[in-house]
């Protein structure tokens, strides 16, 4: 019978967190069911272990939650559970996890679930687990109280009979207390004393809380209070409700899990129902639990697991007295009351809630864009069409038709009592706050309409934001502030700062004073391109954007404006996806308010948001990273199952997936991870939100994987380290490598020797080939040189006579001339000269014409031979052309040239030329000159001039009868320009003038010379 009654029992817990006074509907709520990973929908118990994991007991095993994913342990995979229905969870003094089911108690050991052995009837359905001071656990069960330890559960005697037990209490003072449905056992581990509880107690099923010297007992009919002797004490809380579990916070707040939802009792207050999204009034709540982060967890019978906490943002909606939907503006009155303008009228209130102040139906337009409470306690309301005034002490609304017809979006009271109204038509001044005394203010520039912002600067001057820009009033005149270089500041609201104002609008955040404008955007560190409002507090500047609230230090902003820094350190709240923050959409001029220097109010499309700036510096605790498993291609190794055993991987397990998590249950999906594999990675790897690190083709060796996590507040947790090794293949071991190196060395040595031998043989073959080829090349070169010599000789030799030709002279004469020039240097007179003898065969044309060219060729060949005989080996003997021959004698005395020429003429005269037609007599005419022409070598004339002079002498020899020689000897230097022409034409005149001396040979033939038609 008691097994059926006690199926949904739970713990009692003490939470050391501050009281949660925020209304339940303003808390953050999350729900998990089977679709999100739970093994089963019913939650029987909730517990957090020392590592930080959350464990839940269900009717199909247990599940471990890291804030992102569930890891399920079901009876099908873990038969050690003993039964699918797990009623209760517990931690012993060593932090080990225990679980009680309908069939017994089990313990988590080394990643395995191990059942406890019990003699006799066994424990029956386990209802409660508490740490035993001697180690192990107290086990409260259907068949009595047990002490489970060392894989055994031993019954603890509590009387003459076995009494069903629900829990064991450890009140801190006095002996332990064991509690059953109708009995209280004092000091169960020592000398037990059984006390029967009062007779009308409906039955304790949900445990108890030791409090104020007594006990609070969770029963099927509310929460009953007794003293420690089991006597009734005080009234019953939540009478008529089945209380499955009770949770007490440090401030005394009680949370009750009942068959009809969650109840809460604040100290001194009444029991109130807590509205939980997804749980209706008939929902069966089984457990209430609070983790170490202050998050409240609620287990249910039919709707799974729920989580809730109080965010720094709170949302006020219709549940708090506002309308459903958007809020356009918010305004703090001088008395601290908050006024909210909505699409359906004006509301007033604060943190305790709101109430309707003026219904939308009572206004010219239901949308309220601006609100002002003047010093006379009169109320001014700007709507989308007109301005309305309600005088102090009156409930009558007075329209002010003189002020605009298209919307009033800014209201401000002056020190003299005037009220300023910014409208789409322009700026209006209501003198003395009298609605009937209104005038329009002319602003600088043509576009003096569309007023959205009004504020007094720190110096008391009035600043106005409108379509034409931002202007400041200076006495009786207006000064238009500079505009941005690009675009303009549209729809701006203003806040006083430094010497000017901060302007927040569609184009972002700006600082504006009388001489400059400075945009403050993403480049300076802001998180958004638009700003709906800006508020200046005592230490910080707050701005509201489309995705949250940003905070800037006032001093830092001043440094930026002075040019002392280029970026701001901006704290963003809500941008990373705060559960409450949809967006601070802003509204109109009064689009934000900072009340009591703490509460930042933000209009929103889904109500009114308030941000507790006092909690802005609250940081989530450092997240604890944890490596869960190493996955290879062959297996998945859970590190928890290894215990202290080192992780060793097989040689083939080189591709790894390292699975990890971060133990922060709140906002766990926004944790960012950093890891590195020491021994492989040289730097930390940014894994971002990924919970798996991948490594491929790792070499054998020892490694340490290091991991840490960073939460959404930027707080880094401790670094965890997991050591593991990868065994080497046989060929990767040291001896294998040594053997391989030795074999390689021997192989290399053998290969080197074989190669050297082969190279030696190859060298011998190549040397033989080279020698053979060299001989061939030398022979070829010699032949080529011979051919070249023959060609060279042929190129400078006359083929008919065998004499050198003019080309030979041009190649070799310069060296001889240079030698002569050195000998005849200035101031030195040498006896040796070069003698130029120009020879011309007499009547050679007649020989050719009479006997033919063959005989003429024979005459030339005989003449060449005669010339060689009469010359030295060093002399140049040339065929100059046709029948002309040339001899240049080396190292001749100046006077020897004429004698040498005479001998040659005589040799021709006396020689018989044997030809094909018989003997012929052939004579010659020779003209000669020497180089240099003058003994002192002062003429500066080259060999061409000497040759020209010898040719002139030959011509004279021909004219004077042939068969003779004539020489021209130059007597003076500085020859006239026509010297060589006259030498050919009138040599006698030159001789008469003393320029030359003509030397003649007197001996000649007796025959009369024939005319020489050739020359």
Buried (B, 14 or more C-beta within 10 A) or exposed (E): EBBEBBBBBBBBBEBEBEEBEBBBBBBBBBBBBEEEBBBBBBBBBBBBBEEBBBBBBBBBBBBBBBBBBBBBBBBEEBEBBBBBBBBBBBBBEEEBBBBBBBBBBBBBBEEEBEBBEBEEEBBBBBBBBBBBEEEBBBBBBBBBBBBBBEEEBBBBEBEEEBBBBBBBBEBEEEBBBBBBBBBBBBEBBEEBBBBEBEEEBBBBBBBBBBBEEBBBBBBBBBBBBBEBEBEBBEEBBBEEBBBBBBBBBEBEBBBBBBBBBBBBBBEEEEBEBBBBEBBEEEBBBBBBBBBEBBBBBBBBBBBBBBBBBBBBBBBBBEBBBBBEBBBBBBBBBEEEBBBBBBBBBBBBBBBEEBEBBBEBEBBBBBBBBBBBBBEEEBBBBBBBBBBBBBBEEEEEBEBBEBBBEEBBBBBBBBEEBBBBBBBBBBBBBBBEBEBEEBEBBEBBBEEBBBBBBBBBBEEEBBBBBBBBBBBBBEEEEBBBBBBBEEEBBEBBBBBBBBBBBBBBBBBBBBBBBBEEBBBBBEEBBBBBEBBBBBBBBEEBBBBBBBBBBBBBBBEBBBBBBEEEBEEBEBBBBBBBEBBBBBBBBBBBBBBBBBBEEBBBBBBBEBBBBBBBBEEBEEEBBBBBBBBBBBBBEEEEBBBBEBEEEEBEBEBEBBEBBBBBBBBBBBBBEBBBBBBBBEBEBEEEEEBEEEBBBEBEEBEBEEBEBBBBBBBBBEBBBEBBEBEBBBBBEEEBBEEEEEEEEEEEEEEEEEEEEEEEEEEEEEEEEEEEEEEEEEEEEEEEEEEEEEEEEEEEEEEBBBEEBEBBBBEBBEEBBEEBBEBBEEBBEEEEEBEBBBBBBBBBBBBBBBBBEEBBEEBBBBBBBBBBEBBBEBBEEEBBBBBBEBBBBBBBBBBBBBEBBBEBBBEBBBBBBEBEBEBEEEEBEBBBBBBBBBBBBBBEBBBEBEBEBBBBBBBBBBBBBBBBBBBBBBBBBBEBBEBEEEBBEBBBEEBEEBBEEEBBEBBBBEEBBEEEBEEBEBB
